[in-house]
């Protein structure tokens, strides 16, 4: 049986550019920061509503 000189299986995937990786990282960071801000505002709004009114 003669073996083929070509590679068998999956070819190595091309590595993404650093600009693309930085863009994905920046969008994930922005999403995480906005989620934290929204959560904080929601907690503050709930605390304000739950506060008893002074009479």
SEZAVO-895895 format. One line per 2 residues: number of its first residue (from 1); for each residue x, z, y of N, C-alpha, C, O, CB. Coordinates in Angstrom, 2 decimals, always signed. Each point is the difference from the previous one (the first is absolute). Glycine has a CB too. Example, Ala and Ser with C-alpha at 12.3 -4.5 7.8 and 13.67 -1.06 7.14 Angstrom:
REM SEZAVO-895895
1 = +13.19:+7.80:-5.69:-0.89:+0.00:+1.19:+0.90:+0.00:+1.20:+1.04:+0.66:-0.02:-2.93:+0.59:-1.15 ~ +1.54:-1.97:+2.22:+0.82:+0.06:+1.19:-0.77:+0.73:+1.09:+0.51:+0.17:+1.11:+0.67:-2.32:-1.74;
//
This chain:
REM SEZAVO-895895
1 = +0.84:+0.00:-1.17:-0.84:+0.00:+1.17:+0.89:+0.00:+1.24:+0.91:+0.82:+0.11:-2.76:+0.40:-1.36 ~ +1.61:-2.11:+2.17:+0.81:-0.14:+1.21:-0.70:+0.72:+1.14:-1.19:-0.20:+0.25:+2.14:-2.01:-1.04;
3 = -0.19:+3.04:+1.48:-0.55:+0.73:+1.14:+0.06:-0.85:+1.26:+0.93:-0.77:+0.21:-0.25:+2.93:-1.26 ~ -1.69:-1.99:+1.88:-0.03:-0.70:+1.28:+0.88:+0.74:+0.99:+0.08:+1.22:-0.03:-2.42:-2.09:-0.43;
5 = +3.00:+0.13:+1.33:+0.85:+0.63:+1.00:-0.79:+0.49:+1.20:+0.52:+0.74:+0.83:+1.34:-2.22:-1.57 ~ -3.12:+1.08:+0.83:-0.84:+0.45:+1.11:-0.48:+1.42:-0.22:-0.10:+0.45:-1.15:-0.62:-2.81:+1.56;
7 = +0.42:+3.06:+0.67:-0.51:+1.37:-0.09:-1.43:-0.02:-0.50:-0.80:-0.84:+0.39:+2.33:+1.58:+1.47 ~ -1.83:+0.20:-2.71:-1.35:+0.10:-0.54:-0.64:+1.24:+0.59:+0.65:+1.04:+0.14:+0.00:-2.22:-2.30;
9 = -1.92:+1.09:+2.50:-0.72:+1.14:+0.57:-0.28:-0.21:+1.46:+0.02:-1.13:+0.51:+1.04:+2.61:-2.17 ~ -1.32:-0.39:+2.34:-0.34:-0.09:+1.41:+1.25:-0.18:+0.85:+1.04:+0.61:-0.24:-3.05:+0.83:-0.17;
11 = +1.87:-2.28:+1.41:+1.10:-0.19:+0.95:-0.01:+1.18:+0.97:-1.06:+0.54:+0.28:+0.94:-3.08:-0.48 ~ +1.26:+2.94:+0.71:+0.01:+1.11:+0.95:-0.79:-0.34:+1.27:+0.11:-1.11:+0.52:+2.12:+1.83:-1.42;
13 = -3.00:+0.23:+1.37:-0.83:-0.24:+1.19:+0.90:-0.02:+1.23:+0.95:+0.77:+0.10:-2.95:+0.35:-1.19 ~ +1.68:-1.99:+2.03:+0.78:-0.01:+1.24:-0.25:+1.28:+0.79:-1.11:+0.52:+0.04:+1.00:-3.04:+0.03;
15 = +1.15:+3.02:+0.55:-0.11:+1.24:+0.77:-0.64:-0.32:+1.35:+0.36:-0.98:+0.66:+1.68:+1.96:-1.82 ~ -3.00:-0.15:+1.57:-0.67:-0.21:+1.27:+0.98:+0.22:+1.14:+0.96:+0.77:-0.12:-3.17:-0.06:-0.88;
17 = +1.96:-1.37:+2.10:+0.89:+0.15:+1.14:-0.14:+1.39:+0.61:-1.03:+0.65:-0.16:+0.88:-3.12:+0.61 ~ +1.17:+2.90:+0.23:-0.03:+1.33:+0.61:-1.04:+0.07:+1.11:-0.57:+1.06:+0.26:+3.00:-0.75:-0.82;
19 = -2.70:-1.43:+1.22:-1.03:+0.01:+1.05:-1.37:+0.26:-0.59:-0.81:+0.71:+0.59:+2.18:-2.31:+0.76 ~ -1.63:+1.02:-2.52:-1.29:+0.24:-0.65:-0.12:+1.44:-0.45:-1.05:+0.61:+0.15:+0.99:-3.00:-0.89;
21 = +1.12:+2.93:+0.18:-0.01:+1.39:-0.44:-0.21:+0.93:+1.19:-0.76:+0.97:-0.09:+2.29:-1.54:-1.83 ~ -0.86:+0.28:+3.04:-0.17:+0.83:+1.20:-1.42:-0.11:+0.55:-0.56:+1.00:+0.48:+2.98:-1.31:+0.06;
23 = -3.02:-0.87:-0.60:-1.36:-0.18:+0.48:-0.98:+0.79:-0.86:-0.93:+0.62:+0.52:+1.53:-2.89:+0.37 ~ -0.42:+2.24:-2.19:-0.88:+0.75:-0.90:+0.18:+1.49:+0.22:-0.98:+0.75:+0.03:+1.09:-2.60:-1.73;
25 = +1.12:+2.30:+1.85:+0.25:+1.42:+0.24:-0.62:+0.45:+1.33:-0.57:+1.09:+0.08:+2.70:-1.26:-1.41 ~ -2.01:-0.67:+2.35:-0.58:+0.36:+1.30:-1.52:+0.06:-0.07:-0.62:+0.88:+0.59:+2.58:-1.96:+0.55;
27 = -2.57:+0.15:-1.85:-1.46:+0.03:-0.10:-0.48:+1.20:-0.81:-1.03:+0.58:+0.32:+0.98:-3.08:-0.15 ~ +0.79:+2.89:-1.20:-0.36:+1.20:-0.76:+0.15:+1.26:+0.85:-0.83:+0.90:-0.06:+1.54:-2.05:-2.05;
29 = +0.35:+1.20:+2.90:+0.20:+1.16:+0.87:-1.09:+0.08:+1.06:-0.50:+1.08:+0.30:+2.98:-1.24:-0.69 ~ -2.85:-0.98:+0.95:-1.07:-0.02:+1.00:-1.33:+0.44:-0.62:-0.76:+0.75:+0.62:+1.96:-2.59:+0.62;
31 = -1.47:+1.37:-2.43:-1.23:+0.39:-0.69:-0.04:+1.48:-0.29:-1.04:+0.64:+0.16:+0.92:-2.90:-1.15 ~ +1.25:+2.82:+0.55:+0.06:+1.43:-0.29:-0.18:+0.82:+1.27:-0.69:+1.02:-0.01:+2.19:-1.48:-1.95;
33 = -0.87:+0.04:+3.05:-0.12:+0.73:+1.26:-1.43:-0.06:+0.54:-0.51:+1.00:+0.50:+2.92:-1.51:+0.00 ~ -3.05:-0.64:-0.60:-1.37:-0.10:+0.51:-0.95:+0.80:-0.88:-0.98:+0.56:+0.51:+1.49:-2.83:+0.42;
35 = -0.26:+2.34:-2.23:-0.84:+0.80:-0.88:+0.13:+1.49:+0.34:-0.99:+0.72:+0.00:+1.23:-2.45:-1.81 ~ +0.98:+2.18:+2.09:+0.21:+1.39:+0.40:-0.70:+0.30:+1.33:-0.61:+1.06:+0.15:+2.81:-1.04:-1.36;
37 = -2.12:-0.93:+2.15:-0.64:+0.21:+1.30:-1.51:+0.06:-0.15:-0.64:+0.87:+0.60:+2.54:-2.05:+0.52 ~ -2.48:+0.29:-1.90:-1.45:-0.01:-0.20:-0.44:+1.29:-0.69:-1.02:+0.58:+0.36:+1.03:-3.09:-0.50;
39 = +0.76:+2.95:-0.85:-0.35:+1.24:-0.71:+0.07:+1.19:+0.95:-0.87:+0.87:-0.04:+1.75:-1.84:-2.11 ~ +0.14:+1.02:+2.99:+0.13:+1.11:+0.95:-1.17:+0.01:+0.99:-0.55:+1.06:+0.29:+3.04:-1.16:-0.52;
41 = -2.85:-1.05:+0.73:-1.12:-0.07:+0.94:-1.30:+0.40:-0.67:-0.85:+0.65:+0.62:+2.02:-2.46:+0.64 ~ -1.33:+1.44:-2.51:-1.22:+0.36:-0.72:-0.08:+1.51:-0.20:-1.07:+0.59:+0.16:+1.10:-2.82:-1.33;
43 = +1.08:+2.87:+0.82:+0.01:+1.45:-0.18:-0.30:+0.70:+1.32:-0.76:+0.96:+0.04:+2.41:-1.19:-1.92 ~ -1.04:-0.24:+2.97:-0.27:+0.60:+1.31:-1.45:-0.16:+0.41:-0.60:+0.92:+0.56:+2.96:-1.37:+0.09;
45 = -2.94:-0.71:-0.92:-1.40:-0.23:+0.35:-0.91:+0.91:-0.80:-0.98:+0.52:+0.53:+1.51:-2.90:+0.03 ~ -0.22:+2.60:-1.84:-0.81:+0.88:-0.82:+0.10:+1.44:+0.50:-0.99:+0.73:+0.01:+1.31:-2.26:-1.99;
47 = +0.89:+1.94:+2.39:+0.17:+1.36:+0.51:-0.75:+0.19:+1.31:-0.56:+1.07:+0.25:+2.80:-0.93:-1.38 ~ -2.25:-1.17:+1.98:-0.72:+0.11:+1.27:-1.49:+0.11:-0.23:-0.68:+0.77:+0.69:+2.47:-2.07:+0.43;
49 = -2.31:+0.56:-2.07:-1.43:+0.02:-0.28:-0.40:+1.35:-0.61:-1.08:+0.51:+0.28:+1.08:-3.02:-0.60 ~ +0.88:+3.07:-0.51:-0.33:+1.25:-0.69:+0.15:+1.23:+0.90:-0.42:+1.09:-0.38:+1.16:-2.16:-1.74;
51 = -0.14:+0.90:+3.30:+0.18:+1.13:+0.91:-1.34:+0.46:+0.54:-0.82:-0.82:+0.40:+3.11:-0.01:+0.22 ~ -2.52:+2.15:-0.61:-1.28:+0.48:+0.58:+0.02:-0.14:+1.52:+1.04:+0.16:+0.64:-1.32:+1.47:-2.56;
53 = -0.86:-1.94:+2.47:-0.11:-0.17:+1.45:-0.09:+1.36:+0.67:-0.74:+0.87:-0.48:-0.41:-3.09:+0.17 ~ +1.89:+2.44:+1.40:-0.11:+1.29:+0.71:-1.33:+0.09:+0.75:-0.47:-0.98:+0.57:+2.99:+1.08:-0.33;
55 = -3.12:+1.09:-0.26:-1.29:+0.17:+0.68:+0.10:+1.01:+1.10:-0.99:+0.27:+0.68:-0.19:-0.85:-2.77;
//
